[in-house]
């Protein structure tokens, strides 16, 4: 199942007394397609939760209200859960699609020399130079380094400068 869903954020804290939960997100895909539910990773298993409502707080945080979670105490049980989105509901992408850097969270990175580098854990775009974070490896998210993207396999093929991976 994990191959069929991908991480889009983490529930960070409760909000108010009605059961709303704050989510720090890396991909706002649920806003770009009709999505009634998201998956929460509960005890290592992906469990679908249907959304009653949601709203953005800022460009990296949203408030979610799930069905059946009606008070802060119940919502608190899910704080810290990772949030996933079904791959099958993701809009079709191709080589002509204009990507936002944050969309690459969860994608594989392949280097033309070193091979598989790993999965992008986080995209840091807080400065002028956007960075892909793969574990402790930091790679500039720069168009000249990207040879191509494969949206079907969610892989970015790059030519990373020598010495950058050491």
SULDA-V377645 format. One line per field, one symbol per residue. ss: DSSP state (2 for helix, 1 for strand, 0 for the rest). psi: psi as a letter, one per 20 degrees, with the letter a starting at -180 (. if undefined). burial: b if it has 9 or more other ideal C-beta (glycine too) atoms within 8 Angstrom, else e. A space follows every 10 residues. Layout:
# SULDA-V377645
ss: ???
psi: ???
burial: ???
This chain:
# SULDA-V377645
ss: 0222111111 1111100001 1111100022 2200001111 1100111111 1111110000 1111110000 0222220000 0111112220 0000000000 2222000111 1000111110 0111000000 1111001111 0022211111 0000111100 000000
psi: hhhiqqpiap phrroaijjq pppoqipkhi hirophrrpp ookjpppppp pgrrqqgaij pqpqoqpinj rhgghhhipi pqpqqphhip qpqaiiqpqq ghiipiqqpp qhgibphapo hqookirhoq pppncjpppp nphhiogrqn hhilppprnp qpihi.
burial: eeeebbbbbb bbebeeeebb bbbbbbbbbb eeeebeebbb bbeeebeebe beebebeeee bbbbbbeebe bbebbeebbe bbbbbbbeeb eeeeeeeeee bbebbbbbbb beeeeebbeb eebebeeeeb bbbbeebebb beeebbeebb beebbbbbeb eeeebe
